[in-house]
Every structure is written in structure tokens, then in C-alpha cells.
Amino acid sequence: MAYGIFARHYDALTTNVKYSSRAMYFDGLIQKYSPGRGLLLDLACGTGSLSVEMAKLGYEVIGVDASADMLSVAMSKNDTPSRVMFLNQPMQKLNLYGTVDAVVCALDSLNHLAPKELKQVFERLRLFVAPGGVFVFDVNTKYKHQKILADNCFVYENNDVYCVWQNNLREDSSIEIILDFFENCSDGTYKRHREEFCEYIHEDSHLRKTLTAAGFEVQAVFDADTENPPAENSERVVYIATGPRKD
């Protein structure tokens, strides 16, 4: 999925995400499990808001995303003293020039990958995460898929766009997501655009098994934005893994 129309309105539709706080949270985890602020990869960086905040904290940042439209928005806000390098690559084909000290992958980006693709991403990361480096990522939980997203419909509106978000919970518990955007036109009419994608559940046992197979070691799993253990009704959980292990 290219996230063309979504890229134009993504920031306006996600004002609830406090990127500065999220960056400080991720930084705290990185410092706890692999101290230092070296080269950081923001995987599936989207419009670059987290990349920019991590750069402000002292990291050298590479932001990678498969959507050129998202990266176009990201480049427009790339005014930090130590600028972020943005690369247009799908996660499954990650190809860097060397190793990184830390990786973050936020806002359920990994849920957009089928299990086979998730395995490919972890294997690619093994090539580019320095020994002892840290990999921090979050995922939406099974509870969120089945109880919050489910077959529900959500509506978002601002001065520029009206967005209808429709979910379809499949038998395998993946979520088909359909976004209809209605943009205001100068003549008073609306122009409709549609984008579709899926989210997949990645259960704890599968994530641990796949990380271990790729050479990573899981250090902790927390309820989102905390250092508390996940609860039955956690909607998002955060994983901290280190590695890759030396063979």
C-alpha cells in the first residue's frame, strides 16, 4: 500500500499521538538496555515525526518507509540540527550501508505484515543491528483486534477532510481496514479517495519464536508507554529485544 491520500492527512488525523513523549519513552528503554545515543533506525517511519524527535534527543537517525508519499511529508519537517536521513524501502527488503545501534518501530507498523513478512523483517534486521544493539517495537494486541477494532466503524473530521474508517474482522482474526477520504473541493463538493490495508495479530509466542530464530533475545515486554507487564485488556504492547547474538 502506498498511503498516498493517507499521507496528506496522516498528521492531522493522529494529533492524539504525542511524539515528544513517545520519543522520550523509547529513549528511556534504549538507555536501560543498551546505553548510548548512536545511530538509530526508525523503521516504518511514516511522516517522520518520531524520527525528528529522536534526532532532537541526540541520535543520528535513519528513517525508512515504503511510502514515498509519507517520506515526502517527512522531508518537509526535517529541520533538526542533525538532520535525519530518509530512505524509501520496504521493511522486508531493508538494505543499509552499515550497522545501527538501535531500532524503533512504532504505532503498530509490524501489524501490517503477514507472519511470513514479519520473519523476513527480523532476518533483515539481524544483518544491520550491531551486536548488543537494541530493537524496540510495539504491536496491537489480539484484544484490540477483537474488541476495539473488530467490525467497528470510526469517523474522523477536520477542516480539510472527512474520513470514514471501516474494519472487517476476518475468521483468522486479521483486520481488513478500509479508509474513505472525502476532501473538500473549492467548488463546495467533495472528492472521494479509498485506501485499503490489513492488520495481522502477532501473538506473544510467535513474536518470541521469530525474534529468537533471527538471533535476537527478548529482554522485556511492557504495556504501551509504561514499564508495567501487559494486562488482559492491553491494546498495545512494547517489546525490547537485544542482539543479534553472535553465532
SULLINVEN-V764163 format. One record per run of one state. SS is the DSSP state (@ for helix, = for strand, . for the rest). FROM is the first residue (numbers start at 1). LEN is the number of residues. If there is no record, write none. Layout:
# SULLINVEN-V764163
[[SS	FROM	LEN] [SS	FROM	LEN]]
This chain:
# SULLINVEN-V764163
[[.	1	3] [@	4	10] [.	14	5] [@	19	15] [.	34	5] [=	39	5] [.	44	5] [@	49	8] [.	57	3] [=	60	6] [.	66	2] [@	68	9] [.	77	8] [=	85	4] [.	89	2] [@	91	3] [.	94	6] [=	100	6] [.	106	3] [@	109	4] [.	113	2] [@	115	14] [=	129	12] [.	141	1] [@	142	8] [.	150	3] [=	153	5] [.	158	3] [=	161	9] [.	170	5] [=	175	10] [.	185	5] [=	190	10] [.	200	4] [@	204	10] [.	214	2] [=	216	8] [.	224	12] [=	236	8] [.	244	4]]
